[in-house]
Amino acid sequence: MSRRFAAFIATGVAMVIVAGALLVLATGHERQPKPTAASTQTSPPPNNAPASEPSGQPTQTPSTPPSTPGKPAADPTASLVKDKNKKVLFFSFDDGPDPYWTPKILQVLAKHNAHATFFQLGKMEAEHPGLREQVLASGNAIGSHSISHPQLTAISAAERHRQIFDGPKSTCFRPPYGASNPKVRADIKAAGMVEVLWDVDPRDWARPGVNAIVQNIMNNAHNHNIILMHDGGGDRGQTVHALDKALTLLAAKGYSFLAMDCKQP
């Protein structure tokens, strides 16, 4: 056998081997299932999947189980405005009690034979015992403003429950910042309270000046409105003076000033 013929035979054998290998690979590839559109996408969650709680704090089971809901609290102003023509306003004060400013507010209210509702923080009540009783003894009402003033829509379910259920005792609850949603309202109701917001915010918390606060109240307050002011959270000197002026002007227009019907369980 010549060298040329032997090389020809070897080349032919090699080509047969390569072709066979390629045929095996092609056959194996065809046997693999092709990916479908469904297999390459993440399935959407079921329509009834519960919404997750905010992750500001870990979700935990409340250490104290929710109390058995009693009769839902009634609108704290409804029984006081049965006479639709009666000129009544409801002043309210948040973030106290404060050992300096709360007594100042009480003095102004007494001067005008006026009463109001104080939405207090559990933390402040604990730090300044006796002020709660002073507010009530003056013929005013107390509502809960939570324990420590968090935004209830941005904390865990367990912490939201604690802030609502373990705050100052009342049938009225004002969520801090006015931040509310169905879960917040459900917890408030389960705690035997009713949510109370406001109609007029004269922004006394920003300390814009006594006259600006008074003008805001006079321009925006209408019969049966709830007016938001503050006796805690900082220097409330402008609030005290503005309240004195506003009560004088409003009384001249025939208004009276009542505390809301917030019962103290």
Buried (B, 14 or more C-beta within 10 A) or exposed (E): EEEEEEEEEEEEEEEEEEEEEEEEEEEEEEEEEEEEEEEEEEEEEEEEEEEEBBEEBEEEEBEEEEEEEEEEBEEBBEEBBEEEEBBBBBBBBBBBBBEEBBBBBBEBBEEBEBBBBBBBBBBBBEEBEEBBEBBBEBBBBBBBBBBBBBBBBBBBBBBBBBBBBBBBBBBBBBBBEEEBEEBBBEBBBBBBBBBBEBBBBBEBBEBBEBEBBBBBBBEEBEEBBBBBBBBBBEEBEBBBBBBBBBBEEBBEEEBBBBBBBBBEE
